[in-house]
Amino acid sequence: MNSFELSQIKDQEDVILIDVRTKEEISSGYIKGHKSIFTEIMKGKNREININFNQELNKELIKFNISSDIKLIFICAAGKRSEIALNSFKNETNLECINYIDGVNGWLKMGFNLSKVL
């Protein structure tokens, strides 16, 4: 999925944005959607894969009233970590999983704004 496509669907009720960037990255701004979840795919100073990612994501998803037609859109800075997260999680769910290939950097290059964490 590219930036234009994301801009068209991000506020729909059947879409959940999964931002897998670090807390520090998210604090500088994020793509706001109707529903958003923030959970890191990489942790620690060596930026190793978070072995608890799937459990953490499932825990967050439980907070939403999820139907089978929900789309999960994975977001990071440039599309690489979101692809890792998607590949980690897609075998554990029947939900549609989509990688946002442009990432937050591409979102900004297209002239779209980020929301700030309050």
Residue, then its C-alpha position, 0 to 999 in steps of 0.5 A: m500500500n502506498s501513501f495515496e492509498l493509505s490516505q483514502i482508507k486510514d479513517q475507515e472503521d474497518v482499518i487499524l493502523i499498527d505503528v511498529r516504530t520506537k517510542e522515540e520515533i512516535s513521539s515526533g509524530y504519527i499517522k492518525g487513523h480511526k484506530s491506531i496501535f503502537t507496539e515496537i517490532m525492534k527493542g533494545k539498544n541493539r534493535e533486536i526483534n521483539i520476541n513478544f511482538n505477536q503477544e503484545l499486538n494480540k493484547e492490544l487488538i483485544k481492546f477493539n471490537i474486531s470483526s473478520d473484515i478488519k484490515l491491519i496496516f503495518i507502518c514504520a519509517a520506511g517500510k522495512r520494519s513494518e514488513i518484518a512485523l507483518n510477516s511475523f504476525k500474518n500467520e497468527t491471524n485471519l485478518e487482512c494484513i497490509n504493509y504500508i511500503d512508503g512509511v512515515n518518511g514517504w507520508l511526509k514526502m507526499g505532503f501529508n501531516l503527522s499527528k503529535v502525541l499529547 
